């Protein structure tokens, strides 16, 4: 299994233009929230209805295990993101079917529009997941690292993943 730095470095190579990264800071959270919303139905009651199990809960639990295996502190950060996303998705899934679908699909499409605008207009390179599907999981982690770095945290990791990558604009 590749290391955290290897995964993020490979992803960073597809995201050298700061404008493309900016589109991802908007697009990726929209996609994650849309997936949370759309996969929060159906909900199966467990433990006599004390808890509902959804495809979103399973998906986010598996993703969180992957992140924790890469790096415990970032994995905990992604667990918070996963929990907040699942909570949001649960709220949207409780709405009428029409509203649930409109919000979920609308956010999903809007998020991908931001992604592709960033790659086609600014980066002029295909998205990372085209060459390695694991890029779909690394994208949210990359955004977390970018945001933490902007706050002065995990700067060493940020420098390491961008080493050898020329940042433009």
N, C-alpha and C positions, 0 to 999 in steps of 0.2 A: 504494500500500500504506500502511495506517495505521502510525503510529509505535508504539513500545513503550508510551509513556505513553497514547496513545489507546486501544490495545487494553486495557490494564490498567485505565484509568479507566472504560471502558464496562463491563468485568467487575465492577469495584468497586461500580458503581451498583446492581448486583443483590445485593450482599453488604455491606449496611450494618450488620447486626446482628452483634455480636461472637460471639454464640452460634452463628449460622449459619456464620460463618467457622470456628469451632471444629469444627463437624460436618464441614466441608470438609477441615480439616487431617487428619481421620481418613479420611473417605470417598474423597477424591481419590487419596491413595497406594494405598488398597486397590484402586481401579478400575485404576490404572496397573499395579500388580503383577499383577492378574488378567488384564489385556490381554496383558501380557508372558508370563504363563504359558500362556494359552490360544492365543496366536499363536506359541508356540515349537515347535509341531508343525504341519506336517511340517518336518523338517530335511534339507536337501539338501547333501551333501558337495561342497566345492569345493577346488581346489588339491590334488588327490589325497587328499582327506579331512583335510587339515590344518585346515580351517575348515568350519563348517556354516552354511549360509545358511538363515534361517527368515523367515517373514512378520514376526516380531517385530523381527528385525534390520533389515529393510527399513523397517518402520513407524517405528521409533525413529530410524533414520538420517535419514529425511525430516523427522521432527518436529525433530530436532536442527538440521538445516539451516535450518528456519524460525526457530527460536530464535536461532541464530547471526546470521541476517540482521537480526533485531530489535535485538540487543545482544550484543556479543562476550562480555563477562564473564558475563552471565546465561546466554548460550548454552553457555558452557563448563560452568557449573553444571548446566544441564539435560543436557548430555552425560554428566556424572558420574551424574546421576539415571537417565538412559537406560541407561547401561552397567550400573549396579547392578541396575536392573529387569530387563534382559535376562539378566543372570547368574542372578538369582532365578528368572526364567521358565524358563531352561534347566534348572535343578535340578528344578523342579516337573515339567517336561515329561519328564524322565527317569524319573519314577515310573510306576507302573502306570496304565493308562488310567482306571480307576475313581478312583484317588487324584488324578490330574492333573485330571480333570473336577470332582471334589468340591471341591478346593482352589480351582481357577480360578473355577468358577461360584459357589461359596460366597463368595469374596472379592468378586466382581463384584456379586452381589446385595446383600451387606452394605454395600459402598461406596455403592451407589445408594440404599439405605435411609437411610443417614446423610445423603446429599445431599438427598433429598426431605423428610426430617424437618426439616432445617435450613430449607428453603424454605417448607414448609407450616406448621410450628409457630412458627418464629421470624421469618423474613423476610416471610412473607405475600406473596411475589412469585415468579413463575415463574423457573426457572433461566435463566441468560444464554444458553445454547445454543439455547433455544427460539426466540429472536429472531435469533441469529447463531451458526451451527454452529461457527464458529471458536472460540467459547467453550470447546469441548471441548479445544482445544489450549492456550488461555490459562489455564484452571483450574490445571493443574500449575505453570505459571509464576507465577501469582498466589500460590499457596501458598509457593513458593520465596521470593518477594519479602517476603511476610508473615513468614516465618521469619528471613530475613536482617535485616529491620527489627527484629525482636525481639532480635536479637543486636547491634544497633547499626550494622548495615551497610545501605547503600543507603537511608538514611533520607530523602534528598532525593527519591528516586523514590517512596517510600511516601507522603510528604506530597503530592507532585504528583498521584498517582493518586487520592488521597482528597480533594483540593481540590474543594469544591463538593458533597461528599457528606456528609450528616449521619450520623455513626456512632451507632448506638443500643446501649443496654445496655452 
